[in-house]
Amino acid sequence: MQNTRLTNLFDAIARRLGQWFLNPWRRLSLLTISFLLGFFLGTAISTIAGQRGTLDILIAGILVVFTEVTSRIFYSRSFMARQALWVESLNLLKVGFIYSMFVEAFKLGS
């Protein structure tokens, strides 16, 4: 890419955010938010899909593809690459989503 002011601005922002998230508490809070967002998305998607009743199979297929692609991204990397913030956040989003699906299944089963 060309070295323009806009790319310099985005690089500076990305660098500062990376340094800001080096703090362990900020990193942990971002990962916790990612987990809770995944839990919320799982609950919301299952509720919406259950309410409509027409897109159940399509949505289930899309969600399975999402979890498989996320697992492929996370587990195909080396250990140090797994420590990247975006990879860890994406994995915890997936974990929260799957946990939410289990909770929804237990609610429906009882």
Sine and cosine of phi, psi and omega as CSV:
sin_phi,cos_phi,sin_psi,cos_psi,sin_omega,cos_omega
0.00,0.00,0.38,-0.93,0.05,-1.00
-0.97,0.25,0.42,-0.91,-0.02,-1.00
-1.00,-0.03,0.99,0.14,0.00,-1.00
-0.98,-0.20,0.11,-0.99,0.02,-1.00
-0.91,0.40,-0.56,0.83,0.01,-1.00
-0.92,0.39,-0.70,0.72,0.03,-1.00
-0.92,0.39,-0.58,0.81,0.08,-1.00
-0.89,0.45,-0.63,0.78,0.02,-1.00
-0.91,0.42,-0.72,0.69,0.01,-1.00
-0.90,0.43,-0.62,0.79,0.05,-1.00
-0.90,0.43,-0.66,0.75,0.02,-1.00
-0.91,0.41,-0.66,0.75,0.03,-1.00
-0.90,0.44,-0.70,0.71,0.00,-1.00
-0.90,0.44,-0.64,0.77,0.02,-1.00
-0.90,0.43,-0.68,0.73,0.00,-1.00
-0.93,0.38,-0.64,0.77,0.06,-1.00
-0.91,0.42,-0.62,0.78,0.05,-1.00
-0.88,0.47,-0.66,0.75,0.04,-1.00
-0.94,0.35,-0.57,0.82,-0.01,-1.00
-0.92,0.38,-0.59,0.81,-0.01,-1.00
-1.00,0.09,0.08,1.00,0.11,-0.99
-0.95,0.31,-0.38,0.93,0.08,-1.00
-0.90,0.44,0.79,-0.61,-0.07,-1.00
-0.88,0.48,-0.57,0.82,-0.02,-1.00
-0.94,0.33,-0.62,0.79,0.04,-1.00
-0.93,0.37,-0.64,0.77,0.03,-1.00
-0.90,0.44,-0.69,0.72,0.02,-1.00
-0.90,0.44,-0.64,0.77,0.01,-1.00
-0.93,0.38,-0.60,0.80,0.05,-1.00
-0.92,0.39,-0.64,0.77,0.03,-1.00
-0.93,0.38,-0.59,0.80,0.06,-1.00
-0.91,0.41,-0.67,0.74,0.05,-1.00
-0.89,0.46,-0.62,0.78,0.03,-1.00
-0.90,0.44,-0.69,0.73,0.05,-1.00
-0.88,0.48,-0.73,0.69,-0.02,-1.00
-0.92,0.38,-0.56,0.83,0.08,-1.00
-0.91,0.42,-0.64,0.76,0.08,-1.00
-0.89,0.46,-0.64,0.77,0.04,-1.00
-0.90,0.45,-0.69,0.72,0.03,-1.00
-0.90,0.44,-0.70,0.71,0.00,-1.00
-0.89,0.46,-0.64,0.77,0.04,-1.00
-0.88,0.47,-0.69,0.73,0.02,-1.00
-0.92,0.40,-0.70,0.72,-0.03,-1.00
-0.92,0.40,-0.69,0.73,-0.03,-1.00
-0.92,0.39,-0.67,0.74,0.00,-1.00
-0.92,0.39,-0.56,0.83,0.02,-1.00
-0.94,0.35,-0.69,0.72,0.00,-1.00
-0.92,0.40,-0.70,0.72,0.01,-1.00
-0.91,0.41,-0.60,0.80,0.03,-1.00
-0.94,0.35,-0.54,0.84,0.00,-1.00
-0.94,0.33,-0.68,0.73,-0.02,-1.00
-0.95,0.32,-0.74,0.67,0.05,-1.00
0.97,0.23,-0.12,0.99,-0.04,-1.00
-0.98,-0.21,-0.38,0.93,-0.10,-1.00
-0.94,-0.34,0.35,0.94,-0.09,-1.00
-0.85,0.52,-0.75,0.67,-0.07,-1.00
-0.94,0.35,-0.66,0.75,0.01,-1.00
-0.90,0.43,-0.72,0.70,-0.01,-1.00
-0.92,0.40,-0.64,0.77,0.04,-1.00
-0.88,0.47,-0.66,0.75,0.04,-1.00
-0.90,0.44,-0.67,0.74,0.02,-1.00
-0.90,0.44,-0.65,0.76,-0.02,-1.00
-0.94,0.35,-0.60,0.80,0.07,-1.00
-0.91,0.41,-0.66,0.75,0.04,-1.00
-0.88,0.47,-0.67,0.74,0.02,-1.00
-0.87,0.49,-0.73,0.69,-0.03,-1.00
-0.93,0.38,-0.60,0.80,0.01,-1.00
-0.93,0.36,-0.65,0.76,0.03,-1.00
-0.91,0.41,-0.65,0.76,0.03,-1.00
-0.90,0.44,-0.67,0.74,0.04,-1.00
-0.90,0.43,-0.63,0.77,0.02,-1.00
-0.89,0.45,-0.67,0.74,0.02,-1.00
-0.90,0.43,-0.71,0.70,-0.09,-1.00
-0.95,0.32,-0.72,0.69,-0.14,-0.99
-1.00,0.03,-0.13,0.99,0.04,-1.00
-1.00,0.03,-0.14,0.99,-0.03,-1.00
-1.00,-0.04,0.30,-0.95,0.08,-1.00
-0.95,0.30,0.14,-0.99,-0.06,-1.00
-0.89,0.46,-0.65,0.76,-0.02,-1.00
-0.94,0.34,-0.56,0.83,0.03,-1.00
-0.95,0.31,-0.44,0.90,0.06,-1.00
-0.93,0.36,-0.36,0.93,-0.01,-1.00
-0.98,0.18,-0.06,1.00,0.07,-1.00
-0.88,0.47,0.62,-0.78,-0.13,-0.99
-0.89,0.45,-0.67,0.74,-0.05,-1.00
-0.94,0.35,-0.55,0.84,0.01,-1.00
-0.94,0.33,-0.68,0.73,0.02,-1.00
-0.92,0.40,-0.64,0.77,0.03,-1.00
-0.90,0.43,-0.67,0.74,0.02,-1.00
-0.90,0.44,-0.64,0.77,0.02,-1.00
-0.92,0.39,-0.66,0.75,0.02,-1.00
-0.95,0.33,-0.49,0.87,0.13,-0.99
-0.89,0.46,-0.67,0.74,0.04,-1.00
-0.91,0.42,-0.68,0.74,0.00,-1.00
-0.89,0.45,-0.69,0.72,0.05,-1.00
-0.89,0.45,-0.61,0.79,0.02,-1.00
-0.90,0.43,-0.73,0.68,-0.01,-1.00
-0.91,0.40,-0.64,0.77,0.05,-1.00
-0.87,0.48,-0.65,0.76,0.04,-1.00
-0.89,0.45,-0.63,0.78,0.03,-1.00
-0.90,0.43,-0.63,0.78,0.06,-1.00
-0.91,0.42,-0.66,0.75,0.01,-1.00
-0.90,0.44,-0.67,0.74,0.04,-1.00
-0.89,0.46,-0.63,0.78,0.02,-1.00
-0.91,0.40,-0.62,0.79,0.06,-1.00
-0.92,0.38,-0.59,0.81,0.04,-1.00
-0.91,0.41,-0.63,0.77,0.00,-1.00
-0.95,0.30,-0.50,0.87,-0.04,-1.00
-0.98,0.22,-0.35,0.94,-0.06,-1.00
-1.00,0.01,0.00,0.00,0.00,0.00
